[in-house]
Amino acid sequence: MGLRWLVRATVLVVAHPRLWGTALRQVGVLARPAWWRHPPFLPLPSPDYLRFRLETAYGGAGDRPGDPADLLAYLRWCRAVRQV
């Protein structure tokens, strides 16, 4: 995931305030354990997990960047499942 993807995804999420809480919750859920102890000191998922998710979603070797719009669909799904 590059900076361009991150900016596009952030803009999409910022435009949907109802998903902000869900987005923050998922950052915490998906972050590597003890992320604050290892560079880049950001709550990011492990590279192996991210590669696996991209591979299962888009095929290939997990090296194709996802569509930022899919992030909104994922957050909406997370929000709906939590409400059930």
PDB file of N, CA, C and O in Angstrom:
ATOM      1  N   MET A   1       0.842  -1.175   0.000  1.00  0.00           N
ATOM      2  CA  MET A   1       0.000   0.000   0.000  1.00  0.00           C
ATOM      3  C   MET A   1       0.889   1.240   0.000  1.00  0.00           C
ATOM      4  O   MET A   1       1.758   1.403   0.856  1.00  0.00           O
ATOM      5  N   GLY A   2       0.659   2.076  -0.941  1.00  0.00           N
ATOM      6  CA  GLY A   2       1.465   3.266  -1.041  1.00  0.00           C
ATOM      7  C   GLY A   2       0.789   4.471  -0.411  1.00  0.00           C
ATOM      8  O   GLY A   2      -0.339   4.404   0.077  1.00  0.00           O
ATOM      9  N   LEU A   3       1.511   5.557  -0.440  1.00  0.00           N
ATOM     10  CA  LEU A   3       1.005   6.800   0.131  1.00  0.00           C
ATOM     11  C   LEU A   3      -0.247   7.270  -0.602  1.00  0.00           C
ATOM     12  O   LEU A   3      -1.182   7.775   0.019  1.00  0.00           O
ATOM     13  N   ARG A   4      -0.264   7.106  -1.908  1.00  0.00           N
ATOM     14  CA  ARG A   4      -1.433   7.529  -2.690  1.00  0.00           C
ATOM     15  C   ARG A   4      -2.688   6.770  -2.246  1.00  0.00           C
ATOM     16  O   ARG A   4      -3.753   7.366  -2.085  1.00  0.00           O
ATOM     17  N   TRP A   5      -2.557   5.453  -2.049  1.00  0.00           N
ATOM     18  CA  TRP A   5      -3.686   4.655  -1.591  1.00  0.00           C
ATOM     19  C   TRP A   5      -4.135   5.126  -0.217  1.00  0.00           C
ATOM     20  O   TRP A   5      -5.331   5.277   0.035  1.00  0.00           O
ATOM     21  N   LEU A   6      -3.182   5.357   0.663  1.00  0.00           N
ATOM     22  CA  LEU A   6      -3.504   5.786   2.022  1.00  0.00           C
ATOM     23  C   LEU A   6      -4.253   7.116   2.023  1.00  0.00           C
ATOM     24  O   LEU A   6      -5.222   7.281   2.763  1.00  0.00           O
ATOM     25  N   VAL A   7      -3.815   8.054   1.206  1.00  0.00           N
ATOM     26  CA  VAL A   7      -4.482   9.359   1.124  1.00  0.00           C
ATOM     27  C   VAL A   7      -5.905   9.188   0.599  1.00  0.00           C
ATOM     28  O   VAL A   7      -6.843   9.759   1.155  1.00  0.00           O
ATOM     29  N   ARG A   8      -6.071   8.409  -0.463  1.00  0.00           N
ATOM     30  CA  ARG A   8      -7.411   8.193  -1.027  1.00  0.00           C
ATOM     31  C   ARG A   8      -8.326   7.507  -0.017  1.00  0.00           C
ATOM     32  O   ARG A   8      -9.487   7.890   0.129  1.00  0.00           O
ATOM     33  N   ALA A   9      -7.818   6.513   0.668  1.00  0.00           N
ATOM     34  CA  ALA A   9      -8.619   5.793   1.656  1.00  0.00           C
ATOM     35  C   ALA A   9      -8.992   6.709   2.819  1.00  0.00           C
ATOM     36  O   ALA A   9     -10.127   6.678   3.295  1.00  0.00           O
ATOM     37  N   THR A  10      -8.052   7.512   3.270  1.00  0.00           N
ATOM     38  CA  THR A  10      -8.315   8.446   4.371  1.00  0.00           C
ATOM     39  C   THR A  10      -9.387   9.453   3.979  1.00  0.00           C
ATOM     40  O   THR A  10     -10.293   9.731   4.766  1.00  0.00           O
ATOM     41  N   VAL A  11      -9.296   9.998   2.781  1.00  0.00           N
ATOM     42  CA  VAL A  11     -10.297  10.963   2.310  1.00  0.00           C
ATOM     43  C   VAL A  11     -11.680  10.312   2.279  1.00  0.00           C
ATOM     44  O   VAL A  11     -12.665  10.925   2.688  1.00  0.00           O
ATOM     45  N   LEU A  12     -11.752   9.077   1.795  1.00  0.00           N
ATOM     46  CA  LEU A  12     -13.040   8.379   1.754  1.00  0.00           C
ATOM     47  C   LEU A  12     -13.616   8.171   3.151  1.00  0.00           C
ATOM     48  O   LEU A  12     -14.808   8.388   3.367  1.00  0.00           O
ATOM     49  N   VAL A  13     -12.795   7.758   4.086  1.00  0.00           N
ATOM     50  CA  VAL A  13     -13.282   7.517   5.448  1.00  0.00           C
ATOM     51  C   VAL A  13     -13.667   8.834   6.120  1.00  0.00           C
ATOM     52  O   VAL A  13     -14.686   8.897   6.807  1.00  0.00           O
ATOM     53  N   VAL A  14     -12.881   9.867   5.935  1.00  0.00           N
ATOM     54  CA  VAL A  14     -13.201  11.173   6.537  1.00  0.00           C
ATOM     55  C   VAL A  14     -14.547  11.680   6.032  1.00  0.00           C
ATOM     56  O   VAL A  14     -15.265  12.359   6.765  1.00  0.00           O
ATOM     57  N   ALA A  15     -14.890  11.362   4.809  1.00  0.00           N
ATOM     58  CA  ALA A  15     -16.161  11.805   4.230  1.00  0.00           C
ATOM     59  C   ALA A  15     -17.358  11.032   4.780  1.00  0.00           C
ATOM     60  O   ALA A  15     -18.501  11.361   4.461  1.00  0.00           O
ATOM     61  N   HIS A  16     -17.116  10.021   5.593  1.00  0.00           N
ATOM     62  CA  HIS A  16     -18.196   9.203   6.160  1.00  0.00           C
ATOM     63  C   HIS A  16     -18.064   9.151   7.683  1.00  0.00           C
ATOM     64  O   HIS A  16     -17.576   8.160   8.227  1.00  0.00           O
ATOM     65  N   PRO A  17     -18.493  10.207   8.372  1.00  0.00           N
ATOM     66  CA  PRO A  17     -18.316  10.283   9.832  1.00  0.00           C
ATOM     67  C   PRO A  17     -18.923   9.120  10.610  1.00  0.00           C
ATOM     68  O   PRO A  17     -18.441   8.794  11.695  1.00  0.00           O
ATOM     69  N   ARG A  18     -19.965   8.492  10.085  1.00  0.00           N
ATOM     70  CA  ARG A  18     -20.564   7.364  10.796  1.00  0.00           C
ATOM     71  C   ARG A  18     -19.605   6.180  10.890  1.00  0.00           C
ATOM     72  O   ARG A  18     -19.790   5.298  11.729  1.00  0.00           O
ATOM     73  N   LEU A  19     -18.588   6.154  10.041  1.00  0.00           N
ATOM     74  CA  LEU A  19     -17.639   5.039  10.040  1.00  0.00           C
ATOM     75  C   LEU A  19     -16.360   5.337  10.826  1.00  0.00           C
ATOM     76  O   LEU A  19     -15.494   4.469  10.940  1.00  0.00           O
ATOM     77  N   TRP A  20     -16.230   6.540  11.363  1.00  0.00           N
ATOM     78  CA  TRP A  20     -14.997   6.896  12.064  1.00  0.00           C
ATOM     79  C   TRP A  20     -14.726   5.978  13.243  1.00  0.00           C
ATOM     80  O   TRP A  20     -13.613   5.475  13.396  1.00  0.00           O
ATOM     81  N   GLY A  21     -15.726   5.756  14.072  1.00  0.00           N
ATOM     82  CA  GLY A  21     -15.536   4.881  15.235  1.00  0.00           C
ATOM     83  C   GLY A  21     -15.162   3.467  14.831  1.00  0.00           C
ATOM     84  O   GLY A  21     -14.284   2.845  15.429  1.00  0.00           O
ATOM     85  N   THR A  22     -15.843   2.971  13.806  1.00  0.00           N
ATOM     86  CA  THR A  22     -15.546   1.629  13.310  1.00  0.00           C
ATOM     87  C   THR A  22     -14.118   1.558  12.776  1.00  0.00           C
ATOM     88  O   THR A  22     -13.405   0.584  13.017  1.00  0.00           O
ATOM     89  N   ALA A  23     -13.708   2.595  12.050  1.00  0.00           N
ATOM     90  CA  ALA A  23     -12.345   2.627  11.497  1.00  0.00           C
ATOM     91  C   ALA A  23     -11.315   2.609  12.624  1.00  0.00           C
ATOM     92  O   ALA A  23     -10.336   1.865  12.553  1.00  0.00           O
ATOM     93  N   LEU A  24     -11.521   3.406  13.644  1.00  0.00           N
ATOM     94  CA  LEU A  24     -10.571   3.430  14.770  1.00  0.00           C
ATOM     95  C   LEU A  24     -10.542   2.088  15.500  1.00  0.00           C
ATOM     96  O   LEU A  24      -9.480   1.614  15.902  1.00  0.00           O
ATOM     97  N   ARG A  25     -11.707   1.486  15.665  1.00  0.00           N
ATOM     98  CA  ARG A  25     -11.768   0.180  16.321  1.00  0.00           C
ATOM     99  C   ARG A  25     -10.987  -0.854  15.511  1.00  0.00           C
ATOM    100  O   ARG A  25     -10.240  -1.651  16.078  1.00  0.00           O
ATOM    101  N   GLN A  26     -11.158  -0.842  14.193  1.00  0.00           N
ATOM    102  CA  GLN A  26     -10.467  -1.815  13.353  1.00  0.00           C
ATOM    103  C   GLN A  26      -8.961  -1.585  13.324  1.00  0.00           C
ATOM    104  O   GLN A  26      -8.189  -2.537  13.205  1.00  0.00           O
ATOM    105  N   VAL A  27      -8.544  -0.346  13.431  1.00  0.00           N
ATOM    106  CA  VAL A  27      -7.096  -0.080  13.531  1.00  0.00           C
ATOM    107  C   VAL A  27      -6.547  -0.793  14.761  1.00  0.00           C
ATOM    108  O   VAL A  27      -5.499  -1.435  14.702  1.00  0.00           O
ATOM    109  N   GLY A  28      -7.262  -0.674  15.872  1.00  0.00           N
ATOM    110  CA  GLY A  28      -6.816  -1.342  17.095  1.00  0.00           C
ATOM    111  C   GLY A  28      -6.855  -2.849  16.999  1.00  0.00           C
ATOM    112  O   GLY A  28      -5.960  -3.531  17.498  1.00  0.00           O
ATOM    113  N   VAL A  29      -7.889  -3.376  16.360  1.00  0.00           N
ATOM    114  CA  VAL A  29      -8.041  -4.830  16.237  1.00  0.00           C
ATOM    115  C   VAL A  29      -6.971  -5.429  15.324  1.00  0.00           C
ATOM    116  O   VAL A  29      -6.442  -6.504  15.606  1.00  0.00           O
ATOM    117  N   LEU A  30      -6.656  -4.739  14.238  1.00  0.00           N
ATOM    118  CA  LEU A  30      -5.744  -5.295  13.236  1.00  0.00           C
ATOM    119  C   LEU A  30      -4.270  -4.957  13.462  1.00  0.00           C
ATOM    120  O   LEU A  30      -3.398  -5.530  12.809  1.00  0.00           O
ATOM    121  N   ALA A  31      -3.992  -4.045  14.368  1.00  0.00           N
ATOM    122  CA  ALA A  31      -2.598  -3.639  14.601  1.00  0.00           C
ATOM    123  C   ALA A  31      -1.771  -4.818  15.121  1.00  0.00           C
ATOM    124  O   ALA A  31      -2.257  -5.675  15.859  1.00  0.00           O
ATOM    125  N   ARG A  32      -0.491  -4.823  14.701  1.00  0.00           N
ATOM    126  CA  ARG A  32       0.433  -5.844  15.216  1.00  0.00           C
ATOM    127  C   ARG A  32       0.527  -5.726  16.734  1.00  0.00           C
ATOM    128  O   ARG A  32       0.467  -4.620  17.271  1.00  0.00           O
ATOM    129  N   PRO A  33       0.670  -6.832  17.420  1.00  0.00           N
ATOM    130  CA  PRO A  33       0.879  -6.754  18.868  1.00  0.00           C
ATOM    131  C   PRO A  33       2.139  -5.935  19.174  1.00  0.00           C
ATOM    132  O   PRO A  33       3.154  -6.070  18.491  1.00  0.00           O
ATOM    133  N   ALA A  34       2.066  -5.105  20.182  1.00  0.00           N
ATOM    134  CA  ALA A  34       3.193  -4.249  20.616  1.00  0.00           C
ATOM    135  C   ALA A  34       3.747  -3.413  19.465  1.00  0.00           C
ATOM    136  O   ALA A  34       4.962  -3.274  19.328  1.00  0.00           O
ATOM    137  N   TRP A  35       2.874  -2.865  18.648  1.00  0.00           N
ATOM    138  CA  TRP A  35       3.297  -2.077  17.486  1.00  0.00           C
ATOM    139  C   TRP A  35       4.141  -0.880  17.877  1.00  0.00           C
ATOM    140  O   TRP A  35       4.958  -0.420  17.079  1.00  0.00           O
ATOM    141  N   TRP A  36       3.966  -0.370  19.073  1.00  0.00           N
ATOM    142  CA  TRP A  36       4.697   0.819  19.526  1.00  0.00           C
ATOM    143  C   TRP A  36       6.170   0.533  19.815  1.00  0.00           C
ATOM    144  O   TRP A  36       6.953   1.459  20.025  1.00  0.00           O
ATOM    145  N   ARG A  37       6.542  -0.729  19.827  1.00  0.00           N
ATOM    146  CA  ARG A  37       7.935  -1.092  20.113  1.00  0.00           C
ATOM    147  C   ARG A  37       8.788  -1.279  18.870  1.00  0.00           C
ATOM    148  O   ARG A  37      10.008  -1.410  18.970  1.00  0.00           O
ATOM    149  N   HIS A  38       8.158  -1.293  17.694  1.00  0.00           N
ATOM    150  CA  HIS A  38       8.878  -1.610  16.464  1.00  0.00           C
ATOM    151  C   HIS A  38       8.614  -0.549  15.392  1.00  0.00           C
ATOM    152  O   HIS A  38       7.481  -0.097  15.223  1.00  0.00           O
ATOM    153  N   PRO A  39       9.662  -0.158  14.673  1.00  0.00           N
ATOM    154  CA  PRO A  39       9.442   0.792  13.581  1.00  0.00           C
ATOM    155  C   PRO A  39       8.477   0.209  12.571  1.00  0.00           C
ATOM    156  O   PRO A  39       8.512  -0.998  12.330  1.00  0.00           O
ATOM    157  N   PRO A  40       7.658   0.976  11.999  1.00  0.00           N
ATOM    158  CA  PRO A  40       7.573   2.435  11.941  1.00  0.00           C
ATOM    159  C   PRO A  40       6.748   3.050  13.063  1.00  0.00           C
ATOM    160  O   PRO A  40       6.328   4.200  12.941  1.00  0.00           O
ATOM    161  N   PHE A  41       6.502   2.326  14.150  1.00  0.00           N
ATOM    162  CA  PHE A  41       5.794   2.835  15.328  1.00  0.00           C
ATOM    163  C   PHE A  41       4.388   3.326  14.981  1.00  0.00           C
ATOM    164  O   PHE A  41       3.928   4.346  15.494  1.00  0.00           O
ATOM    165  N   LEU A  42       3.729   2.596  14.119  1.00  0.00           N
ATOM    166  CA  LEU A  42       2.358   2.889  13.717  1.00  0.00           C
ATOM    167  C   LEU A  42       1.506   1.634  13.911  1.00  0.00           C
ATOM    168  O   LEU A  42       2.006   0.519  13.762  1.00  0.00           O
ATOM    169  N   PRO A  43       0.232   1.803  14.240  1.00  0.00           N
ATOM    170  CA  PRO A  43      -0.635   0.628  14.452  1.00  0.00           C
ATOM    171  C   PRO A  43      -1.080   0.004  13.128  1.00  0.00           C
ATOM    172  O   PRO A  43      -2.247   0.093  12.746  1.00  0.00           O
ATOM    173  N   LEU A  44      -0.143  -0.621  12.446  1.00  0.00           N
ATOM    174  CA  LEU A  44      -0.410  -1.245  11.155  1.00  0.00           C
ATOM    175  C   LEU A  44      -0.553  -2.750  11.323  1.00  0.00           C
ATOM    176  O   LEU A  44       0.030  -3.329  12.240  1.00  0.00           O
ATOM    177  N   PRO A  45      -1.327  -3.392  10.446  1.00  0.00           N
ATOM    178  CA  PRO A  45      -1.366  -4.857  10.494  1.00  0.00           C
ATOM    179  C   PRO A  45      -0.023  -5.437  10.049  1.00  0.00           C
ATOM    180  O   PRO A  45       0.768  -4.764   9.388  1.00  0.00           O
ATOM    181  N   SER A  46       0.214  -6.664  10.413  1.00  0.00           N
ATOM    182  CA  SER A  46       1.472  -7.288  10.003  1.00  0.00           C
ATOM    183  C   SER A  46       1.503  -7.393   8.477  1.00  0.00           C
ATOM    184  O   SER A  46       0.461  -7.581   7.849  1.00  0.00           O
ATOM    185  N   PRO A  47       2.671  -7.275   7.889  1.00  0.00           N
ATOM    186  CA  PRO A  47       2.773  -7.384   6.428  1.00  0.00           C
ATOM    187  C   PRO A  47       2.269  -8.728   5.900  1.00  0.00           C
ATOM    188  O   PRO A  47       1.669  -8.783   4.827  1.00  0.00           O
ATOM    189  N   ASP A  48       2.507  -9.806   6.642  1.00  0.00           N
ATOM    190  CA  ASP A  48       2.034 -11.118   6.209  1.00  0.00           C
ATOM    191  C   ASP A  48       0.505 -11.171   6.176  1.00  0.00           C
ATOM    192  O   ASP A  48      -0.082 -11.708   5.236  1.00  0.00           O
ATOM    193  N   TYR A  49      -0.134 -10.613   7.201  1.00  0.00           N
ATOM    194  CA  TYR A  49      -1.593 -10.592   7.242  1.00  0.00           C
ATOM    195  C   TYR A  49      -2.141  -9.746   6.094  1.00  0.00           C
ATOM    196  O   TYR A  49      -3.082 -10.151   5.411  1.00  0.00           O
ATOM    197  N   LEU A  50      -1.557  -8.586   5.887  1.00  0.00           N
ATOM    198  CA  LEU A  50      -2.014  -7.698   4.819  1.00  0.00           C
ATOM    199  C   LEU A  50      -1.848  -8.357   3.449  1.00  0.00           C
ATOM    200  O   LEU A  50      -2.741  -8.276   2.605  1.00  0.00           O
ATOM    201  N   ARG A  51      -0.715  -9.004   3.234  1.00  0.00           N
ATOM    202  CA  ARG A  51      -0.477  -9.703   1.970  1.00  0.00           C
ATOM    203  C   ARG A  51      -1.511 -10.808   1.769  1.00  0.00           C
ATOM    204  O   ARG A  51      -2.043 -10.966   0.670  1.00  0.00           O
ATOM    205  N   PHE A  52      -1.798 -11.573   2.823  1.00  0.00           N
ATOM    206  CA  PHE A  52      -2.801 -12.629   2.755  1.00  0.00           C
ATOM    207  C   PHE A  52      -4.172 -12.066   2.398  1.00  0.00           C
ATOM    208  O   PHE A  52      -4.858 -12.614   1.534  1.00  0.00           O
ATOM    209  N   ARG A  53      -4.577 -10.986   3.047  1.00  0.00           N
ATOM    210  CA  ARG A  53      -5.886 -10.393   2.784  1.00  0.00           C
ATOM    211  C   ARG A  53      -5.973  -9.867   1.350  1.00  0.00           C
ATOM    212  O   ARG A  53      -7.004 -10.024   0.696  1.00  0.00           O
ATOM    213  N   LEU A  54      -4.897  -9.244   0.856  1.00  0.00           N
ATOM    214  CA  LEU A  54      -4.904  -8.748  -0.516  1.00  0.00           C
ATOM    215  C   LEU A  54      -4.929  -9.898  -1.517  1.00  0.00           C
ATOM    216  O   LEU A  54      -5.582  -9.807  -2.556  1.00  0.00           O
ATOM    217  N   GLU A  55      -4.226 -10.966  -1.208  1.00  0.00           N
ATOM    218  CA  GLU A  55      -4.214 -12.133  -2.094  1.00  0.00           C
ATOM    219  C   GLU A  55      -5.589 -12.777  -2.165  1.00  0.00           C
ATOM    220  O   GLU A  55      -6.049 -13.139  -3.249  1.00  0.00           O
ATOM    221  N   THR A  56      -6.257 -12.925  -1.012  1.00  0.00           N
ATOM    222  CA  THR A  56      -7.573 -13.554  -1.021  1.00  0.00           C
ATOM    223  C   THR A  56      -8.632 -12.652  -1.637  1.00  0.00           C
ATOM    224  O   THR A  56      -9.608 -13.147  -2.200  1.00  0.00           O
ATOM    225  N   ALA A  57      -8.460 -11.348  -1.542  1.00  0.00           N
ATOM    226  CA  ALA A  57      -9.447 -10.427  -2.096  1.00  0.00           C
ATOM    227  C   ALA A  57      -9.253 -10.172  -3.589  1.00  0.00           C
ATOM    228  O   ALA A  57     -10.228 -10.093  -4.337  1.00  0.00           O
ATOM    229  N   TYR A  58      -7.992 -10.043  -4.027  1.00  0.00           N
ATOM    230  CA  TYR A  58      -7.719  -9.610  -5.393  1.00  0.00           C
ATOM    231  C   TYR A  58      -6.929 -10.619  -6.226  1.00  0.00           C
ATOM    232  O   TYR A  58      -6.706 -10.392  -7.415  1.00  0.00           O
ATOM    233  N   GLY A  59      -6.508 -11.718  -5.624  1.00  0.00           N
ATOM    234  CA  GLY A  59      -5.730 -12.710  -6.355  1.00  0.00           C
ATOM    235  C   GLY A  59      -4.277 -12.320  -6.472  1.00  0.00           C
ATOM    236  O   GLY A  59      -3.833 -11.341  -5.871  1.00  0.00           O
ATOM    237  N   GLY A  60      -3.545 -13.083  -7.240  1.00  0.00           N
ATOM    238  CA  GLY A  60      -2.122 -12.812  -7.417  1.00  0.00           C
ATOM    239  C   GLY A  60      -1.331 -13.175  -6.185  1.00  0.00           C
ATOM    240  O   GLY A  60      -1.714 -14.057  -5.417  1.00  0.00           O
ATOM    241  N   ALA A  61      -0.226 -12.487  -6.004  1.00  0.00           N
ATOM    242  CA  ALA A  61       0.680 -12.763  -4.888  1.00  0.00           C
ATOM    243  C   ALA A  61       0.448 -11.830  -3.707  1.00  0.00           C
ATOM    244  O   ALA A  61       1.277 -11.770  -2.799  1.00  0.00           O
ATOM    245  N   GLY A  62      -0.652 -11.111  -3.705  1.00  0.00           N
ATOM    246  CA  GLY A  62      -0.920 -10.179  -2.625  1.00  0.00           C
ATOM    247  C   GLY A  62      -0.154  -8.891  -2.759  1.00  0.00           C
ATOM    248  O   GLY A  62      -0.014  -8.138  -1.795  1.00  0.00           O
ATOM    249  N   ASP A  63       0.348  -8.629  -3.963  1.00  0.00           N
ATOM    250  CA  ASP A  63       1.135  -7.413  -4.162  1.00  0.00           C
ATOM    251  C   ASP A  63       0.350  -6.328  -4.904  1.00  0.00           C
ATOM    252  O   ASP A  63       0.865  -5.235  -5.138  1.00  0.00           O
ATOM    253  N   ARG A  64      -0.887  -6.631  -5.269  1.00  0.00           N
ATOM    254  CA  ARG A  64      -1.731  -5.636  -5.940  1.00  0.00           C
ATOM    255  C   ARG A  64      -2.432  -4.783  -4.894  1.00  0.00           C
ATOM    256  O   ARG A  64      -3.071  -5.329  -3.995  1.00  0.00           O
ATOM    257  N   PRO A  65      -2.331  -3.464  -4.985  1.00  0.00           N
ATOM    258  CA  PRO A  65      -3.004  -2.627  -3.997  1.00  0.00           C
ATOM    259  C   PRO A  65      -4.519  -2.746  -4.135  1.00  0.00           C
ATOM    260  O   PRO A  65      -5.043  -2.868  -5.242  1.00  0.00           O
ATOM    261  N   GLY A  66      -5.201  -2.711  -3.023  1.00  0.00           N
ATOM    262  CA  GLY A  66      -6.648  -2.799  -3.029  1.00  0.00           C
ATOM    263  C   GLY A  66      -7.288  -1.499  -3.463  1.00  0.00           C
ATOM    264  O   GLY A  66      -6.632  -0.462  -3.555  1.00  0.00           O
ATOM    265  N   ASP A  67      -8.557  -1.572  -3.724  1.00  0.00           N
ATOM    266  CA  ASP A  67      -9.343  -0.400  -4.078  1.00  0.00           C
ATOM    267  C   ASP A  67      -9.761   0.288  -2.783  1.00  0.00           C
ATOM    268  O   ASP A  67     -10.387  -0.347  -1.935  1.00  0.00           O
ATOM    269  N   PRO A  68      -9.437   1.563  -2.607  1.00  0.00           N
ATOM    270  CA  PRO A  68      -9.832   2.248  -1.375  1.00  0.00           C
ATOM    271  C   PRO A  68     -11.338   2.201  -1.116  1.00  0.00           C
ATOM    272  O   PRO A  68     -11.761   2.227   0.040  1.00  0.00           O
ATOM    273  N   ALA A  69     -12.147   2.133  -2.162  1.00  0.00           N
ATOM    274  CA  ALA A  69     -13.594   2.041  -1.974  1.00  0.00           C
ATOM    275  C   ALA A  69     -13.967   0.732  -1.268  1.00  0.00           C
ATOM    276  O   ALA A  69     -14.976   0.677  -0.566  1.00  0.00           O
ATOM    277  N   ASP A  70     -13.171  -0.306  -1.448  1.00  0.00           N
ATOM    278  CA  ASP A  70     -13.417  -1.569  -0.747  1.00  0.00           C
ATOM    279  C   ASP A  70     -13.253  -1.403   0.759  1.00  0.00           C
ATOM    280  O   ASP A  70     -13.876  -2.125   1.536  1.00  0.00           O
ATOM    281  N   LEU A  71     -12.426  -0.466   1.166  1.00  0.00           N
ATOM    282  CA  LEU A  71     -12.265  -0.195   2.593  1.00  0.00           C
ATOM    283  C   LEU A  71     -13.590   0.270   3.186  1.00  0.00           C
ATOM    284  O   LEU A  71     -13.951  -0.143   4.288  1.00  0.00           O
ATOM    285  N   LEU A  72     -14.315   1.120   2.473  1.00  0.00           N
ATOM    286  CA  LEU A  72     -15.619   1.564   2.960  1.00  0.00           C
ATOM    287  C   LEU A  72     -16.585   0.390   3.090  1.00  0.00           C
ATOM    288  O   LEU A  72     -17.313   0.287   4.077  1.00  0.00           O
ATOM    289  N   ALA A  73     -16.592  -0.485   2.103  1.00  0.00           N
ATOM    290  CA  ALA A  73     -17.459  -1.661   2.173  1.00  0.00           C
ATOM    291  C   ALA A  73     -17.102  -2.520   3.382  1.00  0.00           C
ATOM    292  O   ALA A  73     -17.986  -3.019   4.078  1.00  0.00           O
ATOM    293  N   TYR A  74     -15.815  -2.690   3.626  1.00  0.00           N
ATOM    294  CA  TYR A  74     -15.355  -3.473   4.774  1.00  0.00           C
ATOM    295  C   TYR A  74     -15.793  -2.820   6.093  1.00  0.00           C
ATOM    296  O   TYR A  74     -16.276  -3.505   6.995  1.00  0.00           O
ATOM    297  N   LEU A  75     -15.625  -1.512   6.202  1.00  0.00           N
ATOM    298  CA  LEU A  75     -16.013  -0.818   7.431  1.00  0.00           C
ATOM    299  C   LEU A  75     -17.518  -0.865   7.646  1.00  0.00           C
ATOM    300  O   LEU A  75     -17.981  -1.012   8.777  1.00  0.00           O
ATOM    301  N   ARG A  76     -18.275  -0.742   6.575  1.00  0.00           N
ATOM    302  CA  ARG A  76     -19.740  -0.858   6.696  1.00  0.00           C
ATOM    303  C   ARG A  76     -20.122  -2.259   7.165  1.00  0.00           C
ATOM    304  O   ARG A  76     -21.022  -2.421   7.989  1.00  0.00           O
ATOM    305  N   TRP A  77     -19.438  -3.264   6.637  1.00  0.00           N
ATOM    306  CA  TRP A  77     -19.699  -4.638   7.058  1.00  0.00           C
ATOM    307  C   TRP A  77     -19.361  -4.808   8.545  1.00  0.00           C
ATOM    308  O   TRP A  77     -20.144  -5.388   9.296  1.00  0.00           O
ATOM    309  N   CYS A  78     -18.210  -4.308   8.963  1.00  0.00           N
ATOM    310  CA  CYS A  78     -17.798  -4.411  10.366  1.00  0.00           C
ATOM    311  C   CYS A  78     -18.841  -3.745  11.275  1.00  0.00           C
ATOM    312  O   CYS A  78     -19.204  -4.287  12.319  1.00  0.00           O
ATOM    313  N   ARG A  79     -19.312  -2.571  10.866  1.00  0.00           N
ATOM    314  CA  ARG A  79     -20.306  -1.832  11.638  1.00  0.00           C
ATOM    315  C   ARG A  79     -21.608  -2.611  11.726  1.00  0.00           C
ATOM    316  O   ARG A  79     -22.206  -2.694  12.800  1.00  0.00           O
ATOM    317  N   ALA A  80     -22.058  -3.183  10.612  1.00  0.00           N
ATOM    318  CA  ALA A  80     -23.315  -3.939  10.598  1.00  0.00           C
ATOM    319  C   ALA A  80     -23.208  -5.203  11.459  1.00  0.00           C
ATOM    320  O   ALA A  80     -24.141  -5.534  12.191  1.00  0.00           O
ATOM    321  N   VAL A  81     -22.086  -5.899  11.375  1.00  0.00           N
ATOM    322  CA  VAL A  81     -21.917  -7.126  12.155  1.00  0.00           C
ATOM    323  C   VAL A  81     -21.901  -6.800  13.633  1.00  0.00           C
ATOM    324  O   VAL A  81     -22.456  -7.547  14.439  1.00  0.00           O
ATOM    325  N   ARG A  82     -21.285  -5.717  13.994  1.00  0.00           N
ATOM    326  CA  ARG A  82     -21.216  -5.324  15.406  1.00  0.00           C
ATOM    327  C   ARG A  82     -22.594  -4.969  15.959  1.00  0.00           C
ATOM    328  O   ARG A  82     -22.854  -5.167  17.146  1.00  0.00           O
ATOM    329  N   GLN A  83     -23.474  -4.449  15.111  1.00  0.00           N
ATOM    330  CA  GLN A  83     -24.818  -4.077  15.560  1.00  0.00           C
ATOM    331  C   GLN A  83     -25.734  -5.274  15.722  1.00  0.00           C
ATOM    332  O   GLN A  83     -26.769  -5.179  16.383  1.00  0.00           O
ATOM    333  N   VAL A  84     -25.368  -6.391  15.132  1.00  0.00           N
ATOM    334  CA  VAL A  84     -26.237  -7.587  15.211  1.00  0.00           C
ATOM    335  C   VAL A  84     -26.168  -8.228  16.538  1.00  0.00           C
ATOM    336  O   VAL A  84     -26.833  -9.238  16.771  1.00  0.00           O
TER     337      VAL A  84
END
